[in-house]
Amino acid sequence: MTERRTDLPTIEEESQPFWEAAQRGVFLIVRCDSCGKAHHYPRPFCPFCWSENVHWEEASGRATLYTYSVVFMNDLPPFDQNLPYIAAVVDLEEGPRVMTRLLHSSVDDIAIGMPLVAEFAELTDQISAPFFRPAP
């Protein structure tokens, strides 16, 4: 019996363009045409001014580390196979704050405010997800 994957997103109509772009290695955000603010997670309205006048926009993939936590225990597959890992919150260059995981990092090498870049990892043949790693 195959273990249930707990790391796969639920892809809904509103987020479908984001996941299609992620499969191509592109990080999309949504920007409001009324107030100009960018947001993430994808939704069909602006969480700042409630306008439905929003559009998809390619993000740079650059971010700074806002905060992090080292996870030593997680019994859900496939997280249990990657312990310890670094759960993080990053500020995208475009403004939105995003929950993610840091790749290619040890806790000794990370610091709040450090520059990061997006890296896409294949979760299945049809789904890739953005994570972040230290910028070169």
C-alpha positions in Angstrom: 0.0 0.0 0.0 1.4 3.4 -1.0 1.6 6.0 1.8 -0.6 9.1 1.4 1.4 12.1 0.2 0.9 15.1 2.6 3.1 17.5 0.7 0.9 17.8 -2.4 -1.1 20.9 -3.0 -4.8 20.9 -3.7 -5.0 22.5 -7.1 -8.2 24.5 -7.5 -9.4 26.6 -10.5 -8.1 29.8 -8.8 -4.6 28.4 -8.3 -4.3 26.4 -11.6 -2.2 29.1 -13.4 0.3 29.2 -10.5 0.9 25.4 -10.5 1.1 25.4 -14.3 3.8 28.1 -14.2 5.6 26.3 -11.3 5.9 23.2 -13.5 7.8 25.4 -16.0 10.0 26.9 -13.2 8.1 30.3 -13.0 6.8 31.8 -9.7 3.6 33.7 -10.3 2.0 36.2 -8.0 -1.2 38.2 -8.3 -1.3 42.0 -8.5 -4.2 44.3 -8.0 -4.9 46.8 -10.8 -6.9 49.0 -8.4 -4.4 49.5 -5.5 -1.3 48.1 -7.1 -0.4 45.7 -4.3 0.9 42.1 -5.0 -0.3 39.1 -3.1 0.2 35.4 -2.7 -1.5 32.9 -2.2 -3.4 33.1 -5.5 -7.0 34.2 -5.2 -9.4 36.1 -7.5 -9.6 39.2 -5.4 -7.3 41.6 -3.7 -7.0 40.9 0.1 -6.1 44.6 0.6 -8.9 46.5 -1.2 -11.2 43.6 -2.1 -11.1 44.5 -5.8 -11.6 41.7 -8.3 -9.5 43.6 -10.8 -6.4 41.5 -10.5 -3.9 39.9 -12.9 -1.2 37.3 -12.8 2.4 38.5 -12.9 5.8 36.7 -13.0 7.8 37.3 -9.8 11.6 37.7 -9.9 12.2 34.6 -7.7 14.2 36.7 -5.3 13.4 37.0 -1.6 14.8 37.7 1.8 14.5 35.4 4.8 11.9 36.8 7.3 12.0 33.9 9.8 12.6 30.2 10.1 12.3 27.1 12.2 14.3 23.9 12.1 11.9 21.0 12.1 13.3 17.9 13.8 10.2 15.8 14.2 7.5 15.2 11.6 6.0 11.7 11.1 4.0 12.5 8.0 5.4 11.2 4.7 7.5 12.4 2.9 8.6 15.0 5.5 9.8 12.2 7.8 12.4 11.3 5.2 13.9 14.8 5.0 14.5 15.5 8.7 15.7 17.9 9.8 14.5 20.5 7.4 14.1 24.3 7.6 10.6 25.7 7.4 10.7 29.4 6.5 8.8 32.5 5.8 10.3 34.7 3.1 9.5 38.2 1.8 9.4 38.2 -2.0 11.1 41.1 -3.7 7.6 42.1 -5.0 6.2 42.3 -1.5 4.2 39.2 -0.6 5.3 37.1 2.4 5.4 33.3 1.6 5.7 30.2 3.6 8.2 27.8 2.2 11.1 25.4 2.9 14.8 26.3 2.5 16.9 23.9 0.4 20.7 23.5 0.4 21.0 25.2 3.8 22.2 24.2 7.2 21.1 26.2 10.2 24.7 27.4 10.7 24.6 29.1 7.3 21.3 31.0 7.5 20.5 34.4 8.9 17.4 36.5 9.1 17.5 39.0 6.2 19.7 36.9 4.0 19.0 36.9 0.2 17.3 33.9 -1.3 16.3 32.7 -4.7 13.5 30.4 -5.8 14.2 26.8 -6.8 11.5 24.5 -8.1 11.4 20.8 -7.0 9.4 18.2 -8.8 6.9 16.6 -6.4 5.3 14.4 -9.0 5.4 14.2 -12.8 2.7 16.8 -13.0 3.5 19.0 -9.9 6.5 21.1 -9.1 6.7 23.5 -6.1 8.8 26.5 -5.3 11.2 26.4 -2.5 14.1 28.8 -1.7 17.8 28.5 -1.3 20.6 31.0 -0.4 21.3 33.4 -3.3 24.7 33.0 -4.9 
